[in-house]
Amino acid sequence: MEPNRISDNFSSLTENMKDYVNLRIDYVKLLLTEKIAKLASFFLLSVIFFILGMFLVLFISFAFVFWYGEEIGPTFVGALIIVAFYIILGLSIFGLRNKLFINPMVKRLAKIIMEEEDENQ
Protein backbone atom coordinates (compact mmCIF):
# COMPACT_ATOMS: atom_id res chain seq x y z
CA MET A 1 0.00 0.00 0.00
CA GLU A 2 1.12 3.43 -0.74
CA PRO A 3 1.46 5.81 2.22
CA ASN A 4 0.37 8.68 0.00
CA ARG A 5 -2.93 6.99 -0.74
CA ILE A 6 -3.75 6.37 2.95
CA SER A 7 -3.07 10.00 3.83
CA ASP A 8 -5.29 11.09 0.93
CA ASN A 9 -8.09 8.85 2.21
CA PHE A 10 -7.62 10.14 5.73
CA SER A 11 -7.66 13.80 4.66
CA SER A 12 -10.74 13.10 2.53
CA LEU A 13 -12.41 11.45 5.50
CA THR A 14 -11.62 14.37 7.81
CA GLU A 15 -12.90 16.82 5.19
CA ASN A 16 -16.12 14.82 4.85
CA MET A 17 -16.53 14.72 8.62
CA LYS A 18 -16.10 18.51 8.84
CA ASP A 19 -18.69 18.97 6.11
CA TYR A 20 -21.08 16.58 7.88
CA VAL A 21 -20.68 18.36 11.23
CA ASN A 22 -21.22 21.76 9.58
CA LEU A 23 -24.33 20.48 7.82
CA ARG A 24 -25.71 19.08 11.10
CA ILE A 25 -25.06 22.43 12.81
CA ASP A 26 -26.90 24.23 9.99
CA TYR A 27 -29.75 21.74 10.29
CA VAL A 28 -30.06 22.32 14.05
CA LYS A 29 -30.00 26.09 13.46
CA LEU A 30 -32.83 25.77 10.95
CA LEU A 31 -34.88 23.61 13.31
CA LEU A 32 -34.30 26.05 16.15
CA THR A 33 -35.32 28.97 13.92
CA GLU A 34 -38.49 27.15 12.89
CA LYS A 35 -39.42 26.36 16.50
CA ILE A 36 -38.76 29.94 17.62
CA ALA A 37 -40.91 31.24 14.74
CA LYS A 38 -43.75 28.87 15.71
CA LEU A 39 -43.50 29.91 19.38
CA ALA A 40 -43.47 33.60 18.48
CA SER A 41 -46.50 33.21 16.20
CA PHE A 42 -48.33 31.25 18.92
CA PHE A 43 -47.69 33.97 21.50
CA LEU A 44 -48.53 36.77 19.06
CA LEU A 45 -51.84 35.16 18.09
CA SER A 46 -52.63 34.51 21.75
CA VAL A 47 -52.03 38.15 22.63
CA ILE A 48 -54.09 39.39 19.68
CA PHE A 49 -57.03 37.12 20.53
CA PHE A 50 -56.79 38.08 24.20
CA ILE A 51 -56.91 41.81 23.36
CA LEU A 52 -59.82 41.32 20.95
CA GLY A 53 -61.67 39.25 23.55
CA MET A 54 -61.13 41.93 26.19
CA PHE A 55 -62.55 44.61 23.89
CA LEU A 56 -65.52 42.38 23.12
CA VAL A 57 -66.21 41.79 26.81
CA LEU A 58 -65.78 45.51 27.56
CA PHE A 59 -68.26 46.63 24.94
CA ILE A 60 -70.78 43.93 25.84
CA SER A 61 -70.51 45.06 29.48
CA PHE A 62 -71.12 48.69 28.55
CA ALA A 63 -74.05 47.66 26.37
CA PHE A 64 -75.59 45.71 29.25
CA VAL A 65 -75.12 48.60 31.71
CA PHE A 66 -76.72 51.11 29.37
CA TRP A 67 -79.53 48.73 28.43
CA TYR A 68 -80.20 47.99 32.10
CA GLY A 69 -80.23 51.74 32.86
CA GLU A 70 -82.77 52.49 30.14
CA GLU A 71 -85.05 49.46 30.44
CA ILE A 72 -85.05 48.16 34.01
CA GLY A 73 -83.54 50.46 36.61
CA PRO A 74 -80.66 52.72 37.58
CA THR A 75 -77.46 52.45 35.57
CA PHE A 76 -75.31 51.97 38.67
CA VAL A 77 -77.25 48.79 39.49
CA GLY A 78 -76.39 47.44 36.04
CA ALA A 79 -72.74 48.29 36.71
CA LEU A 80 -72.90 46.48 40.05
CA ILE A 81 -74.40 43.43 38.36
CA ILE A 82 -71.51 43.43 35.87
CA VAL A 83 -68.99 43.81 38.73
CA ALA A 84 -70.55 40.88 40.59
CA PHE A 85 -70.49 38.81 37.40
CA TYR A 86 -66.78 39.60 36.87
CA ILE A 87 -65.94 38.74 40.47
CA ILE A 88 -67.69 35.37 40.18
CA LEU A 89 -66.11 34.76 36.78
CA GLY A 90 -62.66 35.75 38.07
CA LEU A 91 -62.89 33.43 41.06
CA SER A 92 -64.08 30.60 38.84
CA ILE A 93 -61.25 31.14 36.37
CA PHE A 94 -58.72 31.35 39.21
CA GLY A 95 -59.97 28.06 40.60
CA LEU A 96 -59.81 26.35 37.21
CA ARG A 97 -56.65 28.08 35.94
CA ASN A 98 -54.63 24.87 35.65
CA LYS A 99 -57.32 23.03 33.76
CA LEU A 100 -58.31 25.96 31.51
CA PHE A 101 -55.01 27.69 30.78
CA ILE A 102 -51.81 26.22 32.17
CA ASN A 103 -52.21 22.59 31.09
CA PRO A 104 -53.34 23.37 27.51
CA MET A 105 -50.59 25.96 27.12
CA VAL A 106 -47.92 23.56 28.40
CA LYS A 107 -49.17 20.87 26.03
CA ARG A 108 -49.14 23.27 23.08
CA LEU A 109 -45.66 24.58 23.86
CA ALA A 110 -44.33 21.05 24.40
CA LYS A 111 -45.83 20.01 21.07
CA ILE A 112 -44.10 22.89 19.31
CA ILE A 113 -40.75 22.38 21.01
CA MET A 114 -40.63 18.58 21.03
CA GLU A 115 -42.00 18.11 17.54
CA GLU A 116 -39.95 15.48 15.71
CA GLU A 117 -38.87 16.16 12.17
CA ASP A 118 -39.10 13.36 9.64
CA GLU A 119 -35.60 12.36 8.52
CA ASN A 120 -36.82 11.52 5.00
CA GLN A 121 -37.99 15.03 4.21
Steps between C-alpha positions, in 0.01 A plus 500: 500500500612843426534738796391787278170331426418438869568863588278609210220276628547629852496866393192430287333335797579792731372745238178300466459490877543879522241546227261261677540678835446840335189372324362360828565835671316680218215251530469558876506877441217468249295284736558744784398792277183318397407421861566858612285630212216263597525604867503869410197461272317304772564772758416780256169339403421435866560864588294624205206273585524596867488873416209451259315293760554768764358768270203277423431441869543872575252612238248230590527613864439863407207397282346305788547789746340751266219262406433426867497875576246575228272197530500370857651730760788726597820473299715452810306182582586365155865585567484319834350195331789500251752538786344207686506293181871579447584414860325163471658439160845599629477268799381217278783554253753521784375171639516329161816673373702179471231316311401793275830673427820353639460137392387578142775759461767260628375231263503740205848631578633147554350396167673788324835449670512120502363453151705237317608568146477220247850400388378416148383851421 
